[in-house]
Amino acid sequence: MSRFLLDEMYPTAAARLLREQCGHDAVHFSEIGLGATDDADIAAVARAQRRVVVTENVVDFAAERDVALAFLLKKKLPAGGGQAAALAALLERWAAANPDPYLGPHWPT
């Protein structure tokens, strides 16, 4: 099981799918009151909760070295209603291949 913290640009439903269908401890920024929160504070929450931050904001998190970061460009996901399921499936595959991810940047494919 992985612990994910999904950035606000992704659908909230992706966190729900990761929890309910994949058994991961996944939360969306909006579910825990982190919408419009400073990136450094988000990284601090992820560190404290030992979560992987899932984001496409490479520049915003580039300086973070002591948190696991999964960078995923939203444009690589299908548009519309299939986005949440595609993101959940991609992160499920990545988590299976990286059960204990190192701190720093990752690029799930």
Secondary structure, DSSP 8 states (H G I E B T S, - for coil): --EEEE-TTS-HHHHHHHHHTT--EEEEGGGGT-TT--HHHHHHHHHHHT-EEEES-HHHHTT--SSEEEE--GGGS-SGGGHHHHHHHHHHHHHHH-SS--SEEE---
